[in-house]
Amino acid sequence: MHITLTANTDWYLYNFRLDLARAARQAGHQVSMVCPPGSYVEKLRDEGFRVRTFTAPAAGFSLMGNRRALKEITAAYRALRPELVHLFTPVCVLLGSIAARRCRVPFKVAALTGLGHAFTSNSAKARAARPALKWLFRRELRRPGTAVVFQNEADRDELVALGVVSSEQSRLVRGSGVDTKRFLPRSEVREDSEIRILFASRLLREKGLEELLAAFALVRQGLVDAKLWIAGEPYPPNPSSFSRSEVEGWSRRPGVKLLGHVEDMPGLLAQVDVVALPSYREGTPKILLEAAACGLPVVATDIPGCRGVVEDGESGFLVAPGAVEPLADCLQKLAGNPELRRQYGQRGRAIIEAGFTHTRVIDDTLAIYADLSTA
């Protein structure tokens, strides 16, 4: 079967879905990819995959604003002639679904994370767009030969209740998994006295960065050796992205270090002590999987995408979204207690090995492909 993976960045396909593509090819499938152009396209081609590019989607779900991207995705599918398309990120789910219908692609897997927020936000813009969005996604997703993949039960139940998808076509796959042979606990003890807290994600307001910066300032009052390392870049297509000037201003805060985009995540995680992700909403955050696999304790928010990955009081802490002082308290507890960090890190590694390895995610995904094609 010819499978085409489609995402809104080449970086995503290379860093999150390359192992899936390799495994699908090894299982006898032909695999191609469709994404916007970028520095990772040639890396994907060097792996032996055929890649077609399209203009990066505009922010939001406007078909008028994304008509060029839709036209180019449609052209890519007509050239590649896939039998199954696997679509990642909500805007690519929408555009790729329309393109697949136009090209009569028999089977479709739609990976949805965070779409529920578009339907439940109380902003005036979201309320105005909700009826049309609900109708559009329902029209494209509730079709024969379609499986819809969710990363947590809450997102699945939310969209089933809204009637956007049916329970029969819904599947649960917890994120993209993590390679536990590549992400390993640190074998050497650092000799310096710094306590390093890492944030690693896109620099968006909805990731809780403003709260993290405020919490870290409180931590520094009691631990002057504490450092906050921020790995990631702004993402201008997202309206909640911080500006470049805002990000540069953080570097003037005591103890804050900006790392920009980091390629070597295992190497980075080997240099830090705690990972923090106080996000407002997540699917199943990759950084939490990687941190736990490396035996690091984490502090995250008590939201569906983080529960299960993090066991509160066992492998880390879960705090309410937007809560600065509880976030600071939890960071302080871990920063000041190396034995607690060790215990929580061990438990986190065990959680990953039990349910979040990349091999399990790949097997579950290949099973979905097989179920669709033989139904």
Secondary structure by P-SEA (a helix, b strand, c coil): cbbbbbcccaaaaacccaaaaaaaaaabbbbbbccccccaaaaaaaabbbbbbccccccccccccaaaaaaaaaaaaaaacccbbbbccaaaaaaaaaaaaaacccbbbbbbcaaaaaaccccaaaaaaaaaaaaaaaaacccccbbbbbccaaaaaaaaaacccccccbbbbcccccccccccccccccccccbbbbbbcccccccaaaaaaaaaaaaaaccccbbbbbbbbbbccccccccaaaaaaaaaccccccccccccaaaaaaaccbbbbbcccccccaaaaaaaaabbbbbbcccccccccccccccbbbbcccccaaaaaaaaaaaacaaaaaaaaaaaaaaaaacccaaaaaaaaaaaaaaaaac
